[in-house]
């Protein structure tokens, strides 16, 4: 495993991160496939659940419930967009993106 220098991170976090990555690197290919697809699928599943929860309030709720049902998904999308935008603007070498993909 490469020893990429990570700055601004406590040593214990760096050590734990490297331990987890080394463990994951040693797992069989089917586990890699599952982990890759599960992380993407879990985001989609959570999005579907959020929409279903919002629909119950949109259909059967009052004005306040409808406002909350619309505010939650909008806030999630804005937070995700801000996170991705800041990651690309800062362009800090992130350990999870410096590892080769499986």
N, CA, C and O atoms as CSV, one atom per row, in Angstrom:
chain,resi,resn,atom,element,x,y,z
A,1,UNK,N,N,0.845,-1.184,0.000
A,1,UNK,CA,C,0.000,0.000,0.000
A,1,UNK,C,C,0.884,1.238,0.000
A,1,UNK,O,O,1.908,1.281,0.682
A,2,UNK,N,N,0.485,2.232,-0.762
A,2,UNK,CA,C,1.289,3.448,-0.797
A,2,UNK,C,C,1.113,4.232,0.493
A,2,UNK,O,O,0.073,4.144,1.146
A,3,UNK,N,N,2.111,4.982,0.848
A,3,UNK,CA,C,2.090,5.765,2.082
A,3,UNK,C,C,1.893,7.240,1.723
A,3,UNK,O,O,2.794,8.058,1.906
A,4,UNK,N,N,0.708,7.566,1.210
A,4,UNK,CA,C,0.388,8.936,0.866
A,4,UNK,C,C,0.419,9.794,2.123
A,4,UNK,O,O,-0.112,9.404,3.163
A,5,UNK,N,N,1.042,10.961,2.023
A,5,UNK,CA,C,1.128,11.863,3.168
A,5,UNK,C,C,-0.195,12.602,3.297
A,5,UNK,O,O,-0.672,13.222,2.346
A,6,UNK,N,N,-0.780,12.528,4.491
A,6,UNK,CA,C,-2.024,13.237,4.764
A,6,UNK,C,C,-1.729,14.323,5.786
A,6,UNK,O,O,-1.237,14.039,6.879
A,7,UNK,N,N,-2.026,15.558,5.433
A,7,UNK,CA,C,-1.764,16.669,6.337
A,7,UNK,C,C,-3.061,17.122,6.982
A,7,UNK,O,O,-4.135,17.010,6.392
A,8,UNK,N,N,-2.951,17.632,8.191
A,8,UNK,CA,C,-4.103,18.158,8.895
A,8,UNK,C,C,-5.036,17.101,9.455
A,8,UNK,O,O,-6.163,17.409,9.841
A,9,UNK,N,N,-4.581,15.864,9.504
A,9,UNK,CA,C,-5.404,14.766,10.017
A,9,UNK,C,C,-4.679,14.175,11.214
A,9,UNK,O,O,-3.484,13.895,11.126
A,10,UNK,N,N,-5.372,13.976,12.331
A,10,UNK,CA,C,-4.711,13.348,13.486
A,10,UNK,C,C,-4.150,11.980,13.110
A,10,UNK,O,O,-4.740,11.256,12.308
A,11,UNK,N,N,-3.000,11.632,13.697
A,11,UNK,CA,C,-2.341,10.371,13.360
A,11,UNK,C,C,-3.240,9.167,13.570
A,11,UNK,O,O,-3.208,8.231,12.771
A,12,UNK,N,N,-4.041,9.170,14.628
A,12,UNK,CA,C,-4.888,8.009,14.893
A,12,UNK,C,C,-5.909,7.824,13.768
A,12,UNK,O,O,-6.217,6.690,13.401
A,13,UNK,N,N,-6.436,8.914,13.217
A,13,UNK,CA,C,-7.373,8.810,12.099
A,13,UNK,C,C,-6.678,8.260,10.865
A,13,UNK,O,O,-7.232,7.423,10.151
A,14,UNK,N,N,-5.472,8.729,10.618
A,14,UNK,CA,C,-4.706,8.240,9.481
A,14,UNK,C,C,-4.430,6.755,9.624
A,14,UNK,O,O,-4.578,5.997,8.665
A,15,UNK,N,N,-4.030,6.337,10.814
A,15,UNK,CA,C,-3.742,4.918,11.046
A,15,UNK,C,C,-4.990,4.064,10.862
A,15,UNK,O,O,-4.938,3.018,10.216
A,16,UNK,N,N,-6.103,4.501,11.423
A,16,UNK,CA,C,-7.353,3.741,11.281
A,16,UNK,C,C,-7.763,3.661,9.818
A,16,UNK,O,O,-8.165,2.603,9.335
A,17,UNK,N,N,-7.658,4.789,9.115
A,17,UNK,CA,C,-8.026,4.806,7.698
A,17,UNK,C,C,-7.176,3.804,6.924
A,17,UNK,O,O,-7.697,3.016,6.134
A,18,UNK,N,N,-5.880,3.837,7.151
A,18,UNK,CA,C,-4.989,2.908,6.436
A,18,UNK,C,C,-5.282,1.459,6.805
A,18,UNK,O,O,-5.240,0.583,5.940
A,19,UNK,N,N,-5.581,1.191,8.080
A,19,UNK,CA,C,-5.931,-0.174,8.490
A,19,UNK,C,C,-7.184,-0.659,7.770
A,19,UNK,O,O,-7.233,-1.791,7.288
A,20,UNK,N,N,-8.183,0.191,7.702
A,20,UNK,CA,C,-9.430,-0.195,7.029
A,20,UNK,C,C,-9.187,-0.421,5.542
A,20,UNK,O,O,-9.695,-1.386,4.971
A,21,UNK,N,N,-8.418,0.457,4.912
A,21,UNK,CA,C,-8.141,0.317,3.483
A,21,UNK,C,C,-7.336,-0.949,3.212
A,21,UNK,O,O,-7.609,-1.656,2.242
A,22,UNK,N,N,-6.356,-1.244,4.048
A,22,UNK,CA,C,-5.580,-2.473,3.870
A,22,UNK,C,C,-6.471,-3.699,4.023
A,22,UNK,O,O,-6.347,-4.654,3.256
A,23,UNK,N,N,-7.374,-3.683,5.013
A,23,UNK,CA,C,-8.302,-4.801,5.189
A,23,UNK,C,C,-9.191,-4.948,3.956
A,23,UNK,O,O,-9.365,-6.050,3.436
A,24,UNK,N,N,-9.751,-3.834,3.495
A,24,UNK,CA,C,-10.644,-3.879,2.333
A,24,UNK,C,C,-9.898,-4.330,1.085
A,24,UNK,O,O,-10.452,-5.042,0.246
A,25,UNK,N,N,-8.645,-3.917,0.965
A,25,UNK,CA,C,-7.840,-4.297,-0.193
A,25,UNK,C,C,-7.591,-5.801,-0.227
A,25,UNK,O,O,-7.394,-6.377,-1.296
A,26,UNK,N,N,-7.600,-6.434,0.942
A,26,UNK,CA,C,-7.348,-7.865,1.016
A,26,UNK,C,C,-8.585,-8.736,0.880
A,26,UNK,O,O,-8.482,-9.962,0.896
A,27,UNK,N,N,-9.755,-8.119,0.747
A,27,UNK,CA,C,-10.980,-8.910,0.622
A,27,UNK,C,C,-11.154,-9.392,-0.814
A,27,UNK,O,O,-10.603,-8.795,-1.739
A,28,UNK,N,N,-11.915,-10.467,-1.006
A,28,UNK,CA,C,-12.111,-11.013,-2.355
A,28,UNK,C,C,-12.874,-10.057,-3.280
A,28,UNK,O,O,-13.574,-9.154,-2.823
A,29,UNK,N,N,-12.724,-10.276,-4.576
A,29,UNK,CA,C,-13.358,-9.425,-5.591
A,29,UNK,C,C,-14.881,-9.331,-5.442
A,29,UNK,O,O,-15.423,-8.242,-5.633
A,30,UNK,N,N,-15.605,-10.416,-5.109
A,30,UNK,CA,C,-17.060,-10.270,-4.939
A,30,UNK,C,C,-17.437,-9.281,-3.828
A,30,UNK,O,O,-18.464,-8.608,-3.917
A,31,UNK,N,N,-16.616,-9.197,-2.797
A,31,UNK,CA,C,-16.880,-8.228,-1.720
A,31,UNK,C,C,-16.671,-6.810,-2.251
A,31,UNK,O,O,-17.442,-5.910,-1.921
A,32,UNK,N,N,-15.646,-6.604,-3.062
A,32,UNK,CA,C,-15.406,-5.283,-3.661
A,32,UNK,C,C,-16.607,-4.874,-4.507
A,32,UNK,O,O,-17.090,-3.745,-4.425
A,33,UNK,N,N,-17.081,-5.824,-5.327
A,33,UNK,CA,C,-18.225,-5.543,-6.195
A,33,UNK,C,C,-19.436,-5.148,-5.355
A,33,UNK,O,O,-20.100,-4.153,-5.646
A,34,UNK,N,N,-19.721,-5.931,-4.309
A,34,UNK,CA,C,-20.877,-5.653,-3.455
A,34,UNK,C,C,-20.744,-4.283,-2.792
A,34,UNK,O,O,-21.697,-3.504,-2.782
A,35,UNK,N,N,-19.583,-3.991,-2.246
A,35,UNK,CA,C,-19.387,-2.716,-1.543
A,35,UNK,C,C,-19.561,-1.534,-2.498
A,35,UNK,O,O,-20.181,-0.531,-2.144
A,36,UNK,N,N,-19.019,-1.654,-3.694
A,36,UNK,CA,C,-19.141,-0.579,-4.678
A,36,UNK,C,C,-20.602,-0.341,-5.042
A,36,UNK,O,O,-21.067,0.799,-5.055
A,37,UNK,N,N,-21.315,-1.407,-5.335
A,37,UNK,CA,C,-22.707,-1.269,-5.759
A,37,UNK,C,C,-23.639,-0.946,-4.594
A,37,UNK,O,O,-24.635,-0.247,-4.778
A,38,UNK,N,N,-23.333,-1.439,-3.412
A,38,UNK,CA,C,-24.185,-1.153,-2.259
A,38,UNK,C,C,-24.131,0.325,-1.895
A,38,UNK,O,O,-25.156,0.917,-1.559
A,39,UNK,N,N,-22.947,0.924,-1.957
A,39,UNK,CA,C,-22.849,2.337,-1.588
A,39,UNK,C,C,-23.663,3.208,-2.538
A,39,UNK,O,O,-24.310,4.162,-2.105
A,40,UNK,N,N,-23.636,2.887,-3.828
A,40,UNK,CA,C,-24.453,3.641,-4.782
A,40,UNK,C,C,-25.934,3.321,-4.587
A,40,UNK,O,O,-26.774,4.220,-4.579
A,41,UNK,N,N,-26.243,2.046,-4.431
A,41,UNK,CA,C,-27.633,1.628,-4.266
A,41,UNK,C,C,-28.258,2.155,-2.991
A,41,UNK,O,O,-29.449,2.467,-2.963
A,42,UNK,N,N,-27.469,2.257,-1.940
A,42,UNK,CA,C,-27.993,2.761,-0.670
A,42,UNK,C,C,-28.425,4.219,-0.807
A,42,UNK,O,O,-29.430,4.621,-0.220
A,43,UNK,N,N,-27.681,5.009,-1.571
A,43,UNK,CA,C,-28.079,6.403,-1.795
A,43,UNK,C,C,-29.399,6.475,-2.554
A,43,UNK,O,O,-30.266,7.288,-2.233
A,44,UNK,N,N,-29.543,5.624,-3.556
A,44,UNK,CA,C,-30.792,5.598,-4.321
A,44,UNK,C,C,-31.946,5.156,-3.421
A,44,UNK,O,O,-33.025,5.748,-3.454
A,45,UNK,N,N,-31.718,4.118,-2.622
A,45,UNK,CA,C,-32.752,3.624,-1.716
A,45,UNK,C,C,-33.177,4.699,-0.712
A,45,UNK,O,O,-34.369,4.879,-0.462
A,46,UNK,N,N,-32.220,5.401,-0.146
A,46,UNK,CA,C,-32.554,6.474,0.794
A,46,UNK,C,C,-33.338,7.591,0.108
A,46,UNK,O,O,-34.250,8.173,0.696
A,47,UNK,N,N,-32.975,7.882,-1.133
A,47,UNK,CA,C,-33.727,8.884,-1.895
A,47,UNK,C,C,-35.166,8.458,-2.123
A,47,UNK,O,O,-36.084,9.269,-1.995
A,48,UNK,N,N,-35.369,7.186,-2.461
A,48,UNK,CA,C,-36.725,6.665,-2.666
A,48,UNK,C,C,-37.526,6.730,-1.369
A,48,UNK,O,O,-38.692,7.125,-1.370
A,49,UNK,N,N,-36.894,6.340,-0.264
A,49,UNK,CA,C,-37.586,6.398,1.024
A,49,UNK,C,C,-37.953,7.833,1.405
A,49,UNK,O,O,-39.021,8.075,1.966
A,50,UNK,N,N,-37.077,8.769,1.104
A,50,UNK,CA,C,-37.369,10.174,1.392
A,50,UNK,C,C,-38.560,10.654,0.569
A,50,UNK,O,O,-39.426,11.368,1.075
A,51,UNK,N,N,-38.600,10.261,-0.695
A,51,UNK,CA,C,-39.726,10.649,-1.553
A,51,UNK,C,C,-41.025,10.025,-1.045
A,51,UNK,O,O,-42.058,10.693,-1.000
A,52,UNK,N,N,-40.978,8.745,-0.661
A,52,UNK,CA,C,-42.183,8.089,-0.137
A,52,UNK,C,C,-42.677,8.763,1.142
A,52,UNK,O,O,-43.878,8.966,1.321
A,53,UNK,N,N,-41.751,9.104,2.021
A,53,UNK,CA,C,-42.139,9.792,3.255
A,53,UNK,C,C,-42.735,11.165,2.941
A,53,UNK,O,O,-43.696,11.592,3.580
A,54,UNK,N,N,-42.164,11.844,1.964
A,54,UNK,CA,C,-42.679,13.160,1.588
A,54,UNK,C,C,-44.064,13.043,0.956
A,54,UNK,O,O,-44.923,13.895,1.183
A,55,UNK,N,N,-44.283,11.997,0.166
A,55,UNK,CA,C,-45.581,11.829,-0.487
A,55,UNK,C,C,-46.709,11.639,0.518
A,55,UNK,O,O,-47.816,12.138,0.315
A,56,UNK,N,N,-46.430,10.919,1.600
A,56,UNK,CA,C,-47.483,10.716,2.598
A,56,UNK,C,C,-47.902,12.045,3.225
A,56,UNK,O,O,-49.075,12.240,3.541
A,57,UNK,N,N,-46.968,12.941,3.402
A,57,UNK,CA,C,-47.308,14.256,3.965
A,57,UNK,C,C,-47.931,15.168,2.909
A,57,UNK,O,O,-48.793,15.988,3.223
A,58,UNK,N,N,-47.493,15.023,1.659
A,58,UNK,CA,C,-48.065,15.857,0.602
A,58,UNK,C,C,-49.528,15.508,0.348
A,58,UNK,O,O,-50.353,16.395,0.130
A,59,UNK,N,N,-49.844,14.226,0.375
A,59,UNK,CA,C,-51.197,13.780,0.053
A,59,UNK,C,C,-52.154,13.995,1.217
A,59,UNK,O,O,-53.250,14.524,1.027
A,60,UNK,N,N,-51.756,13.594,2.413
A,60,UNK,CA,C,-52.703,13.612,3.519
A,60,UNK,C,C,-52.474,14.681,4.559
A,60,UNK,O,O,-53.154,14.686,5.585
A,61,UNK,N,N,-51.557,15.572,4.336
A,61,UNK,CA,C,-51.220,16.535,5.379
A,61,UNK,C,C,-51.778,17.918,5.126
A,61,UNK,O,O,-52.334,18.219,4.069
A,62,UNK,N,N,-51.608,18.738,6.133
A,62,UNK,CA,C,-52.023,20.131,6.025
A,62,UNK,C,C,-50.938,20.967,5.361
A,62,UNK,O,O,-49.979,20.435,4.801
A,63,UNK,N,N,-51.102,22.265,5.431
A,63,UNK,CA,C,-50.161,23.185,4.789
A,63,UNK,C,C,-48.764,23.046,5.388
A,63,UNK,O,O,-47.773,23.016,4.659
A,64,UNK,N,N,-48.686,22.962,6.706
A,64,UNK,CA,C,-47.375,22.830,7.373
A,64,UNK,C,C,-46.695,21.526,6.967
A,64,UNK,O,O,-45.497,21.510,6.686
A,65,UNK,N,N,-47.454,20.436,6.936
A,65,UNK,CA,C,-46.895,19.141,6.540
A,65,UNK,C,C,-46.384,19.174,5.102
A,65,UNK,O,O,-45.333,18.610,4.800
A,66,UNK,N,N,-47.117,19.825,4.232
A,66,UNK,CA,C,-46.689,19.923,2.828
A,66,UNK,C,C,-45.407,20.744,2.697
A,66,UNK,O,O,-44.516,20.397,1.921
A,67,UNK,N,N,-45.323,21.814,3.448
A,67,UNK,CA,C,-44.108,22.638,3.405
A,67,UNK,C,C,-42.901,21.843,3.896
A,67,UNK,O,O,-41.825,21.909,3.300
A,68,UNK,N,N,-43.079,21.094,4.979
A,68,UNK,CA,C,-41.981,20.268,5.492
A,68,UNK,C,C,-41.613,19.158,4.512
A,68,UNK,O,O,-40.437,18.834,4.343
A,69,UNK,N,N,-42.623,18.579,3.870
A,69,UNK,CA,C,-42.372,17.504,2.912
A,69,UNK,C,C,-41.561,18.000,1.725
A,69,UNK,O,O,-40.764,17.247,1.165
A,70,UNK,N,N,-41.747,19.233,1.339
A,70,UNK,CA,C,-40.979,19.793,0.227
A,70,UNK,C,C,-39.625,20.333,0.673
A,70,UNK,O,O,-38.667,20.318,-0.099
A,71,UNK,N,N,-39.538,20.808,1.906
A,71,UNK,CA,C,-38.288,21.393,2.391
A,71,UNK,C,C,-37.202,20.342,2.601
A,71,UNK,O,O,-36.032,20.602,2.318
A,72,UNK,N,N,-37.568,19.170,3.088
A,72,UNK,CA,C,-36.561,18.143,3.384
A,72,UNK,C,C,-35.795,17.696,2.139
A,72,UNK,O,O,-34.564,17.708,2.163
A,73,UNK,N,N,-36.465,17.303,1.053
A,73,UNK,CA,C,-35.698,16.890,-0.130
A,73,UNK,C,C,-34.869,18.031,-0.728
A,73,UNK,O,O,-33.755,17.815,-1.204
A,74,UNK,N,N,-35.418,19.229,-0.698
A,74,UNK,CA,C,-34.676,20.375,-1.237
A,74,UNK,C,C,-33.408,20.608,-0.420
A,74,UNK,O,O,-32.346,20.868,-0.985
A,75,UNK,N,N,-33.511,20.518,0.890
A,75,UNK,CA,C,-32.340,20.704,1.752
A,75,UNK,C,C,-31.289,19.627,1.505
A,75,UNK,O,O,-30.094,19.920,1.489
A,76,UNK,N,N,-31.723,18.399,1.315
A,76,UNK,CA,C,-30.780,17.303,1.055
A,76,UNK,C,C,-30.049,17.530,-0.263
A,76,UNK,O,O,-28.829,17.385,-0.332
A,77,UNK,N,N,-30.788,17.884,-1.300
A,77,UNK,CA,C,-30.164,18.122,-2.610
A,77,UNK,C,C,-29.203,19.303,-2.539
A,77,UNK,O,O,-28.119,19.252,-3.120
A,78,UNK,N,N,-29.583,20.355,-1.839
A,78,UNK,CA,C,-28.695,21.513,-1.708
A,78,UNK,C,C,-27.428,21.158,-0.934
A,78,UNK,O,O,-26.335,21.579,-1.311
A,79,UNK,N,N,-27.566,20.393,0.140
A,79,UNK,CA,C,-26.393,19.993,0.923
A,79,UNK,C,C,-25.461,19.113,0.096
A,79,UNK,O,O,-24.244,19.296,0.126
A,80,UNK,N,N,-26.022,18.170,-0.634
A,80,UNK,CA,C,-25.201,17.291,-1.474
A,80,UNK,C,C,-24.497,18.096,-2.565
A,80,UNK,O,O,-23.311,17.896,-2.826
A,81,UNK,N,N,-25.231,18.999,-3.194
A,81,UNK,CA,C,-24.637,19.841,-4.233
A,81,UNK,C,C,-23.529,20.728,-3.689
A,81,UNK,O,O,-22.486,20.880,-4.324
A,82,UNK,N,N,-23.748,21.314,-2.518
A,82,UNK,CA,C,-22.714,22.149,-1.900
A,82,UNK,C,C,-21.486,21.320,-1.554
A,82,UNK,O,O,-20.356,21.769,-1.748
A,83,UNK,N,N,-21.700,20.123,-1.046
A,83,UNK,CA,C,-20.587,19.243,-0.691
A,83,UNK,C,C,-19.749,18.901,-1.917
A,83,UNK,O,O,-18.524,19.022,-1.897
A,84,UNK,N,N,-20.418,18.473,-2.982
A,84,UNK,CA,C,-19.689,18.116,-4.203
A,84,UNK,C,C,-19.015,19.334,-4.820
A,84,UNK,O,O,-17.892,19.240,-5.315
A,85,UNK,N,N,-19.691,20.470,-4.793
A,85,UNK,CA,C,-19.104,21.692,-5.344
A,85,UNK,C,C,-17.862,22.130,-4.588
A,85,UNK,O,O,-16.858,22.501,-5.197
A,86,UNK,N,N,-17.924,22.088,-3.264
A,86,UNK,CA,C,-16.762,22.469,-2.460
A,86,UNK,C,C,-15.602,21.497,-2.656
A,86,UNK,O,O,-14.443,21.912,-2.688
A,87,UNK,N,N,-15.904,20.217,-2.786
A,87,UNK,CA,C,-14.843,19.232,-3.010
A,87,UNK,C,C,-14.100,19.521,-4.304
A,87,UNK,O,O,-12.878,19.390,-4.360
A,88,UNK,N,N,-14.824,19.910,-5.339
A,88,UNK,CA,C,-14.158,20.186,-6.611
A,88,UNK,C,C,-13.439,21.536,-6.586
A,88,UNK,O,O,-12.403,21.691,-7.233
A,89,UNK,N,N,-13.974,22.514,-5.848
A,89,UNK,CA,C,-13.316,23.817,-5.762
A,89,UNK,C,C,-12.040,23.763,-4.936
A,89,UNK,O,O,-11.023,24.341,-5.319
A,90,UNK,N,N,-12.092,23.079,-3.818
A,90,UNK,CA,C,-10.929,23.005,-2.936
A,90,UNK,C,C,-9.845,22.145,-3.568
A,90,UNK,O,O,-8.659,22.454,-3.452
A,91,UNK,N,N,-10.240,21.079,-4.229
A,91,UNK,CA,C,-9.329,20.178,-4.931
A,91,UNK,C,C,-8.234,19.623,-4.023
A,91,UNK,O,O,-7.114,19.380,-4.472
A,92,UNK,N,N,-8.556,19.427,-2.758
A,92,UNK,CA,C,-7.627,18.784,-1.824
A,92,UNK,C,C,-7.552,17.307,-2.176
A,92,UNK,O,O,-8.573,16.679,-2.457
A,93,UNK,N,N,-6.351,16.756,-2.159
A,93,UNK,CA,C,-6.184,15.342,-2.454
A,93,UNK,C,C,-6.806,14.538,-1.325
A,93,UNK,O,O,-6.266,14.484,-0.220
A,94,UNK,N,N,-7.932,13.920,-1.603
A,94,UNK,CA,C,-8.656,13.163,-0.582
A,94,UNK,C,C,-8.207,11.710,-0.629
A,94,UNK,O,O,-8.117,11.128,-1.710
A,95,UNK,N,N,-7.925,11.119,0.524
A,95,UNK,CA,C,-7.423,9.738,0.547
A,95,UNK,C,C,-8.350,8.748,-0.142
A,95,UNK,O,O,-7.880,7.831,-0.817
A,96,UNK,N,N,-9.653,8.917,0.018
A,96,UNK,CA,C,-10.580,7.957,-0.584
A,96,UNK,C,C,-10.598,8.055,-2.103
A,96,UNK,O,O,-11.002,7.105,-2.773
A,97,UNK,N,N,-10.174,9.171,-2.653
A,97,UNK,CA,C,-10.139,9.310,-4.110
A,97,UNK,C,C,-8.750,9.061,-4.680
A,97,UNK,O,O,-8.592,8.984,-5.898
A,98,UNK,N,N,-7.749,8.936,-3.830
A,98,UNK,CA,C,-6.399,8.680,-4.324
A,98,UNK,C,C,-6.124,7.194,-4.457
A,98,UNK,O,O,-5.123,6.798,-5.054
A,99,UNK,N,N,-7.009,6.363,-3.904
A,99,UNK,CA,C,-6.856,4.910,-4.008
A,99,UNK,C,C,-7.328,4.457,-5.379
A,99,UNK,O,O,-8.269,5.028,-5.930
A,100,UNK,N,N,-6.689,3.440,-5.934
A,100,UNK,CA,C,-7.173,2.914,-7.214
A,100,UNK,C,C,-8.546,2.266,-7.036
A,100,UNK,O,O,-8.862,1.736,-5.971
A,101,UNK,N,N,-9.347,2.317,-8.084
A,101,UNK,CA,C,-10.658,1.671,-8.013
A,101,UNK,C,C,-10.506,0.189,-8.291
A,101,UNK,O,O,-9.572,-0.245,-8.965
A,102,UNK,N,N,-11.435,-0.570,-7.761
A,102,UNK,CA,C,-11.361,-2.018,-7.936
A,102,UNK,C,C,-12.073,-2.428,-9.169
A,102,UNK,O,O,-12.122,-3.616,-9.488
